[in-house]
Amino acid sequence: MRPIEGIFDSRDYPDLLIGLKDPDDAAVWRLDAERGLVVTTDFFTPVVDDPYDYGSIAAANSLSDVYAMGGQPFLALNVAALPVELPIEVNAEILRGGAEKAREAGVVIAGGHTIKDKEPKYGLVVIGFVHPEKMLTKGGLRPGDALVLTKPLGFGVTTTALKQEKAAAEDVAEVVEWMKQLNRKAGALAVEFDLRGGTDVTGFSLLGHAAEVAAASDVGLHFSAEKIPFVSCARKYAGMGTFPGGAADNRMYYGPQVRLAAGIDEEMEMLLFDPQTSGGLLLGVPPEKLAAFLRRARQLKQPAWTVGEAVPGEGIDVLGS
């Protein structure tokens, strides 16, 4: 169901480069030949207990959509729903965490809107710039492109274990550290190497977002299961079954587009459908640029794993060892 479909005709908005027809990470409005305005918003309920970390993660997640378009964010607004029952210090820490993460990104939070609600919700409206001819889009992959992932997987299964009071403190700390990391350097790398295809890996999981990329780019994707990185505790919590409900939803919706090798067990399958919060970028890197891209990533201390390739065809194949 698409309730606003047909209300806005893309032909009436020639400067809206991305938004009405494209399943991309943010809207893009052309200002002139060299500048496009990237606009996005995201917010969610807490995924961790510490309010400062929650605010920081939510801000990093919101900023990620601009980086996923090859853009540079510069301005943001808070979007918050906060319970009056929470101590004022808790609410303040959520906002401080978001503000300091935005400042780290070179972004100013210039205001926002807050309402009362029973459960905390926090995120950002983010605005950035991108060159209209150099955007990173889900439809930009070509056969032969290497698939490079910039953060490991396993965030959802671990944070759900935390909610169920089953997670070890050191495991939570590992995942929080990853979720708080900006995709700033990964996005800058994509721009430096003039990449055209990519997305960020968030709530629809690696395979869900990959399925969107495959469809938009009219290619098939091959993933090598043994090359896909996971946080150190992911398999442990997968064995405990602490997947969020979204993992099953992702498998149900995107599963028909995915073909799994015979040796891939259900735990691995569910980890590949595990929703991520503030996950990394999934980038298509032309083969002739791959070695230099990975070398530059090492120089910048930006993690990067080559996890597969784009091929002629359709759908997704997850290959075993």
Secondary structure, 3 states (H helix, E strand, C coil): CCCCCCCCCHHHCCCEEECCCCCCCCEEEEEECCEEEEEEEEEECCCCCCHHHHHHHHHHHHHHHHHCCCCEEEEEEEEEEECCCCCHHHHHHHHHHHHHHHHHCCCEEEEEEEEECCCCEEEEEEEEEECCCCCCECCCCCCCCEEEECCCECHHHHHHHHHCCCCCHHHHHHHHHHHHCCCHHHHHHHHHCCCCEEEECCCCHHHHHHHHHHHHHCCEEEEEHHHCCECCCHHHHHHHCCCCHHHHHHHHHHHHHEEECCCCCHHHHHHHCCCCCCCCEEEEECHHHHHHHHHHHHHCCCCCEEEEEEECCCCEEEECC
